[in-house]
Amino acid sequence: MIMLVYLLLLYSSITLFLNFFYFSKRGKDYTPGKFEKISVLIPVRNEEKELRMCLDSLLNQSYPFMEIIAMDDNSDDTSWQILREYAAKYGDTIRVLKSKPLPDGWTGKNWVCFQLSQIAKGDWLLFTDADTMHRRDSILRAYTESRVRNASLISYLPDLITVSLAEKIILPVIYFSFYLLFPLFVMKKIKNHNAAIAIGTFIFIKREIYIKIDGHRAVKNEIVDDISLARLVKKCGENFDLISGIDLFYTRFYHNLREIWKGFSKNAYGAFGYSILPYLATLAFSYFIFLNPFIKLALYKSFNIHNPYFNQVFIILALRIIVAIKTKHSILSILFHPIMIVFSLLFSLNSLWKALSGNPIIWKGRAYKATK
């Protein structure tokens, strides 16, 4: 068993370094011959905390040929008032609208994104969340990367803004998963369209491909719409790419432990396409390789270098330190690594339970069933 753990830690080490180089690849020296029009599309529902930050960063973009359209999804905070304020001040640059009533069979975000896509005039569509912040060249970089990589869909792995203790300890599980569990370069080479991934905070997609796959209408009842869109893009033979947004594109996913629990419970199982065997295999892998050695170390009769679990824990923490340096996340997540894994396993199991039991997930005042 100990040898198996070392072999799987070797797998994670190799995966880490493959992903390290994968995310480091950028087309820095490419200058487009022409700039196509980009429509920046922002669905907004109860985002008063970060909305101004998002709009300011988008209005300050260096990309020369773009439109900004934001749509309020029946917010019950001051989001609509903020949008109207910006429209009054920057009316030539930003357009704001109210969503039509939500039809049966649609999730709220997908319905708003679909409406936005019908209004947009751009050759490329950027769907970005209202709780994001963009460096001045983030959109220019996405357009450049799409040309360099011949990709019809570009998504950013975001730079996470973490403020509360719970955010600092738990949210780096996102980086942990992307860097240590799945070799992204290999996923791109796999022909099966289910081996595709994107993150919904930044979906940059070619308009003609969006229309070809029927866009958000094709995933209208999907909770995890971002990965579903990436799979549809791959299924129709087009390239996609997930690239690093560290120091380029920022988001604060959640604000406290309650939001983290509800958010990950909503998304975790759906990210695997509701395929139970790969999901359970990943959870088992995470427990036996990244949590069990800490339990064994704590329960072993002696706590020293001769403890057979000492080296396993050392390797795990070394891998976490490398990821932390690369992604610039809090050292607290490393110090409390077992807590991060325990909480991640719990919300993953809760996500599975929600889907299998048919219990709804309440998100931003609406009830959704976590099922395909």
Secondary structure, DSSP 4 states (H G I P E B T S, - for coil): -HHHHHHHHHHHHHHHHHHHHHHH---TT---SS---EEEEEEESS-TTTHHHHHHHHHT---SSEEEEEEE-S-SSSHHHHHHHHHHHSTTTEEEEEPPPPPTT--HHHHHHHHHHHH---SEEEEE-TTEEE-TTHHHHHHHHHHHTT-SEEEEEEEE---SHHHHHHTTHHHHHHHHT--HHHHHH--STTS----TTEEEEEHHHHHHTTGGGTTTT-SSHHHHHHHHHHHTT--EEEEEEEEEEEE---SSHHHHHHHHHHHTTGGGTT-HHHHHHHHHHHHHHHTHHHHHHHHSS--STTSTTHHHHHHHHHHHHHHHHHHT--THHHHTHHHHHHHHHHHHHHHHHHHHH--EEEETTEEEE---
